[in-house]
Amino acid sequence: MRQERLRRTTTAPVLEPLEPRQLLALFTGFSHVRHIATASGIYSLELSDQAVLKVSPAGNGQIDVKVLGSTSSTTLTITQIRPRYHMAMANQLLTIHNLTIKSGQIGSILATPAELDGTMTPLTTAVTTLDFGVLGPAAQVDVNGSVNAMNVGQVLLGPNGHVIIAGNLNGTTVPTNNSTTSASGTGSVTINGTVTGTITATGTGSGTAPTTPQTVGAITIGTMAMDGGEFVVVGDSVAPIQITNDMSLSHNGLFSIGQDQTGSFSIGGSLILNSGGELAVGRDLSSLTVNGDVLVNPGASGIVVGGNLNGFTVNGIFRGQGSPTAIDLGVGLNLNGLTVNSGGANQGGIQSANISVDKNINQLNVPHGIFQSWITAGGSITGVNVGADGVSAIYNSEIDAVTSITNVTINGDVTSDFPIKKHPVGYPTRIVAGKARDGSFVANGSIGVTPGNQPDLNSTPTFAINGSLIDSVLAASVAPYGNYPSVPDSNTPFSIQPPKNPNSYTYPAPNGVTTQTDGQKIMNDSIRNFDATTGKNTGDTQYDTNLSPTIQTAVLNNGAINVALTGSVVSTPHGDNFDFTGVFAVYTAGVNGGLAR
């Protein structure tokens, strides 16, 4: 019995096989390759040359990566080699807390399946490629050199996060026009003497056409939603920047190119700037295209271009903050092309915007109207096409230029509702030449004519309104304040500085008359009489003191207006606390306001 019990309870000892992959996972030293198992799958971290890496847990499902022995030619590649499809977190990225690069040098980081959520060692040399799936709120990337290419699925930098590239975004250069040419043919050769047959020569040739280098994308970002973070390129960005989806900057979030953006800049979704959010280019921006809307919300710092903005296209609407002091779009030199394609619901394409250009605005195209906005140029404005949203093309808006406003077509009404609404929003509608943004007025402003001395007012004007002029003002070097209401003489000041509250001054009711070639007299709703036969103004300035007894205007030298108006001239009866509809300049033919009273 005892032997039987021993036979039943005793088992033969066997060796348990060891799984090689389990042993590898237990190894914590440095190597060229490391495999990491996570809830979403298995990831491979690999270095291209003699460099080695070490991986350690960082808590909360994150890891720390330490790289030793890397140089400017080393590539760190992170790939997902085995996803866990049955897991709910199969699409989660590998989260890196800190990425330590002991040498401060690395050539490329190709880590699209990874999220950097902490600090990467500042790099002391240029980088060929930086690719990440996500730059999280606390990510910090510093490169003391240039970057050729950068691809990130999401940039979610928070108040403690930043990307600072001290050099340029150079892009990568590839050849184009790699066409191959070939030729073949037959022929005969005659030899002096006896020829027993025909000698035929054939041949083929081929060659490669000259190549033209082309710069391709430097930055491709899926979505940028920075809440307090900074993305700064200190130098130039040579190649295109593409944001595939929305770009949102909040709580002093900053995207900045320190010098020139010579490549195109495109945003596939909307550009949304919230409190303190700013998109800045220190010098020239070659082009900016936003496929969605541009929304500059209250408290934002707006879009700032220090040099020329050579083309700005918005396929949605451009909506600003509605503030006369906060600038939504500021350009330090010239704005060469602004197109805003959308609108609707009687809201306009440009809405509540404050746009300041220090020099010239060339080509302003807004098919669906400018509403409740203020647009100024320190030089001239030329090439303007504005359509209507509903019946109004320009509504409760002011457009100012210091020198001239020419080549303008407005296909809709130019209107203001300030005289009829108790609490109007926007600005009394005025289109003014000879006015600076600070409210000062200078001589020689012109609308629809060539700047200079008295123009030929019988010539075709370069300013057309295919609609009505309603409670709105066209003025050239005429201020609604200053008490110089008459035709100027040699003692008239060259410029008029604004009073403490220039917004409390209004344009009075004009009372000019045009004598037509048949002798008939019509009101021209300007401050000058005009003789259509001679094409010249006559007499002094003309005001209707019954409608507006207080005349405080300042008429400066050589202001000129020539405008074509197809609709009516409407001035709602009111006191002189609002503008009266009119055309204000030393030289003007006015518009057809009907038979003289």
C-alpha angles and dihedrals in degrees: 000000000000091000091050091053090050091051091051097048103038119086126191114250116245134186115251111224116238117228110227094212091056091053091050091053090055093055111099102176130102123290141153093249132034129183117207123196116209137164090267098047145285120311130197123215113194137175121210102220142011093321120110134205140205127204126202134171117262100188131257091057093301130123136209118223123202121191123196130188098015123151136190088278097052120111123203110202124190118188136167105237099177124020119199100232094183092058123091089225096053093125096047117122126239103260117220115195099187128005109202118194104183097196093047088230133103132148102212140357113204103184110139093146090055137081120211108211102166142025127328115199109261108260118228099200140044121287128217099204136002113190125173133159092221137001100208129212095275098038115132120192120175123178118182091200141029131309122214099196137002129185122182129168094208134005108202101163116171131196092292096042129091147156113210120179110186094195132038138300095239101177122210122284120222130177122247136189092050092165121154121223125203137179137189136172148154132232145154134248122208118211122199109247133030113349117190095186147353120289110215125193121197132176145163131209138186138185143168119254117237113278127232116210115234127194114225131196120318096182128027115174126174099205129356115199108160117179103189098332130121131229106188133175107188096196133032131316105219100176132052123287115213126189104189098198132011126336112210125177120184140166095022092321107168133200108183139175105193098206131004129350098204095167122068121274116213134176116196094200131024131315108229120185116186132173108344093346113149138182107198137180116183098210131357126358112200095205142334122204123183114186093195131032131314107225117183104184128199113292095021121134092222133208113324124188115178096198133017124338102207101194132350118191123183115184091190127039131302108225120179135191096269092236126134090208104040111075115217096188120020123181121186097203128005131348102212103189131354117186123177109182106183137064135129141153090064090288100114132228095264107043131184090338131157109204120179123186117180095206129010136347111211118185115003112185120181112159094185106043145269110260131184093344141129120217122180136179125193088211127016138331117215138163102033124170117176124174129195131265098205104332098323123086099172115025129175090341138125126214117189135181128176096219118014146343112206144156093035129159119183113186100195143028123316101215147162129193096195094110093051106037125072093213109023120182123221126014136317101268108257133156105197135178120192093039128115126208092255089063097255120134128218134190128258098043115153140189120197095353139078110272117252138063125350107324130217097266092188090066122096110282120232093215117075131179111193092193140036132308106228123182088328138124136226110192136172116190093335118122123200088228137042104078098247096118099154132082103287125253131192091286095059112115115251091229138014121220117215122254121240093274108025092168090072091066123086139191112258128228112282121221106188123147130207119213106210124213090262091054095254115138123221133177110254099189091230133109093248136069113233134202109210092196095060096027090230139116120246134204129356130312116301125218133170101234092181091065097035113018093177110077111181101152127134114214111200130198124287101357108160136187131182115173136168114217122184098181136053134293111235127184115177111221110256143128124280092269088094134045120274117222110261155122112252121193141106090247118038141129089207120208134283105279096166133261117339116262 
